[in-house]
């Protein structure tokens, strides 16, 4: 079996603010805003904005009212620590760093090599409008995990 991700949904504090952010971020990563969908299930207090790509879909979901005011914690059990988007080259990492910095995103770590992960691992880390952490990385996965 070849493992594949079909879709990822993250819960956000403010879905309108997050949608503005992701409308700028996701096209940089290959998502087509023409394929964006909205859905709402009021009886479940559920709203979603879903962005589609041929490889996988990415959705942002509203938080439930009873969780208002809770802060994002990457270290809380069950939480998403971070999500990495892989690109082919270091130049793409650098280009995306410049473009994502202009969204604006909160940059955690500028692009650099992380030889402790893999000899050619080159990445930067940032947070979205909701405090969720992401990474953009280029490295030879086949060479590291063969």
C-alpha positions as semicolon CSV with decimal commas, in nm:
position;residue;x (nm);y (nm);z (nm)
1;X;0,000;0,000;0,000
2;X;0,119;0,350;-0,079
3;X;0,020;0,589;0,203
4;X;-0,160;0,901;0,084
5;X;-0,341;1,189;0,251
6;X;-0,685;1,260;0,103
7;X;-0,784;1,563;0,309
8;X;-0,685;1,763;0,615
9;X;-0,924;1,980;0,816
10;X;-0,805;2,221;1,084
11;X;-1,028;2,404;1,329
12;X;-0,984;2,780;1,344
13;X;-1,092;3,049;1,589
14;X;-1,220;3,294;1,327
15;X;-1,323;3,130;1,001
16;X;-1,362;3,459;0,809
17;X;-1,016;3,579;0,908
18;X;-0,870;3,236;0,835
19;X;-1,038;3,223;0,494
20;X;-0,876;3,554;0,398
21;X;-0,538;3,414;0,503
22;X;-0,578;3,079;0,326
23;X;-0,711;3,246;0,011
24;X;-0,365;3,403;-0,012
25;X;-0,157;3,107;0,112
26;X;-0,300;2,805;-0,063
27;X;-0,272;2,928;-0,424
28;X;0,102;2,968;-0,356
29;X;0,106;2,595;-0,274
30;X;-0,084;2,486;-0,586
31;X;-0,449;2,509;-0,480
32;X;-0,702;2,656;-0,726
33;X;-0,945;2,901;-0,562
34;X;-1,192;2,812;-0,837
35;X;-1,226;2,472;-0,666
36;X;-1,293;2,621;-0,321
37;X;-1,619;2,510;-0,155
38;X;-1,824;2,632;0,141
39;X;-2,058;2,416;0,347
40;X;-2,262;2,464;0,659
41;X;-2,450;2,222;0,886
42;X;-2,625;2,449;1,139
43;X;-2,760;2,168;1,358
44;X;-2,397;2,065;1,424
45;X;-2,262;2,423;1,450
46;X;-2,037;2,327;1,159
47;X;-1,901;2,552;0,887
48;X;-1,620;2,457;0,651
49;X;-1,426;2,620;0,372
50;X;-1,251;2,351;0,170
51;X;-0,972;2,402;-0,082
52;X;-0,913;2,128;-0,337
53;X;-0,611;2,009;-0,532
54;X;-0,567;1,689;-0,730
55;X;-0,339;1,556;-0,454
56;X;-0,549;1,635;-0,146
57;X;-0,802;1,877;0,000
58;X;-0,743;2,123;0,283
59;X;-1,030;2,254;0,493
60;X;-1,076;2,512;0,765
61;X;-1,358;2,446;1,012
62;X;-1,513;2,687;1,261
63;X;-1,460;2,623;1,631
64;X;-1,766;2,548;1,844
65;X;-1,889;2,832;2,069
66;X;-1,809;2,644;2,392
67;X;-1,439;2,654;2,297
68;X;-1,427;3,031;2,242
69;X;-1,118;3,191;2,388
70;X;-0,910;2,873;2,405
71;X;-0,564;2,925;2,264
72;X;-0,387;2,704;2,013
73;X;-0,141;2,467;2,175
74;X;0,075;2,250;1,952
75;X;0,171;2,043;2,256
76;X;-0,182;1,958;2,375
77;X;-0,276;1,593;2,325
78;X;-0,475;1,553;2,006
79;X;-0,348;1,881;1,859
80;X;-0,173;1,929;1,528
81;X;0,191;2,005;1,606
82;X;0,261;2,137;1,255
83;X;0,199;2,048;0,894
84;X;0,474;2,049;0,631
85;X;0,427;2,126;0,262
86;X;0,702;1,972;0,049
87;X;0,845;2,140;-0,260
88;X;1,114;2,022;-0,499
89;X;1,396;2,274;-0,461
90;X;1,561;2,509;-0,213
91;X;1,485;2,793;-0,455
92;X;1,113;2,714;-0,420
93;X;1,150;2,726;-0,040
94;X;1,313;3,069;-0,069
95;X;1,049;3,196;-0,314
96;X;0,765;3,076;-0,092
97;X;0,932;3,229;0,212
98;X;0,924;3,571;0,043
99;X;0,566;3,529;-0,075
100;X;0,431;3,388;0,251
101;X;0,610;3,658;0,452
102;X;0,408;3,915;0,254
103;X;0,066;3,761;0,334
104;X;0,158;3,835;0,624
105;X;0,231;3,516;0,812
106;X;0,420;3,498;1,139
107;X;0,764;3,362;1,051
108;X;0,900;3,129;1,319
109;X;1,224;3,025;1,148
110;X;1,370;3,166;0,827
111;X;1,487;2,923;0,557
112;X;1,792;2,722;0,655
113;X;1,937;2,371;0,647
114;X;1,834;2,128;0,921
115;X;2,106;1,866;0,884
116;X;1,988;1,702;1,206
117;X;1,675;1,591;1,013
118;X;1,843;1,494;0,687
119;X;2,163;1,605;0,512
120;X;1,983;1,827;0,257
121;X;1,673;1,923;0,461
122;X;1,599;2,291;0,386
123;X;1,292;2,456;0,536
124;X;1,121;2,749;0,701
125;X;0,840;2,756;0,957
126;X;0,550;2,998;0,997
127;X;0,216;3,040;1,171
128;X;-0,113;3,124;1,006
129;X;-0,366;3,388;1,117
130;X;-0,492;3,146;1,384
131;X;-0,157;3,048;1,537
132;X;-0,133;2,710;1,360
133;X;0,224;2,621;1,261
134;X;0,330;2,516;0,911
135;X;0,653;2,433;0,735
136;X;0,772;2,449;0,375
137;X;1,049;2,199;0,306
138;X;1,266;2,063;0,026
139;X;1,481;1,752;0,067
140;X;1,558;1,420;-0,098
141;X;1,304;1,196;0,078
142;X;1,417;0,894;-0,124
143;X;1,777;0,940;-0,011
144;X;1,682;0,985;0,357
145;X;1,423;0,709;0,381
146;X;1,525;0,436;0,141
